[in-house]
Amino acid sequence: MTEAPTQTRACGACSLCCKLLPIAALEKPHDQWCAHCRPGAGGCMIYDSRPETCRTFSCYWLADPAAGEHWAPLKAKMVVQITGGHDAAFDRFVDVHVDRGAADAWRKEPYAADLQRMSAEPRTLVRIFQGHRTFIVRPGEVLEVKRA
């Protein structure tokens, strides 16, 4: 008996990371379309010479087969990036970049419950980037980060 091939996820028509994530090498701020992206019309126009940041990026939905289908960026209206800790306090960062057109998507189910679950994992920091607002999700609470 042969095993059925496992389906691999692919970006397909999604280019939401090219809008929501900042890309320092291209001087691209967060929450703005990359000048080199043509969503729905070919994607990245500099694909072969794109920066290392873009080459190595894989959103949560692509990288983790256990991520529910609801985390597909075009469906969720969010791009989730999970990285290793950048300081002594955290081993893992879960950064959620939310599309301005669906600013409260992360507060709705099933996303809110998933983010609460992730925040309960040891040494994990869940951060929500919603336009110019930033939130921290902690078990049982959500805190807005006030900027000076």
Secondary structure, DSSP 8 states (H G I E B T S, - for coil): -----------TT--THHHHS-BGGGTB-TTS--TTEETTTTEETTGGG--HHHHH---HHHH-TTS-GGG-HHHHTEEEEEEEEEETTEEEEEEEEE-GGGTTGGGSTTHHHHHHHHHTSTTEEEEEEETTEEEEEETTEEEEE---
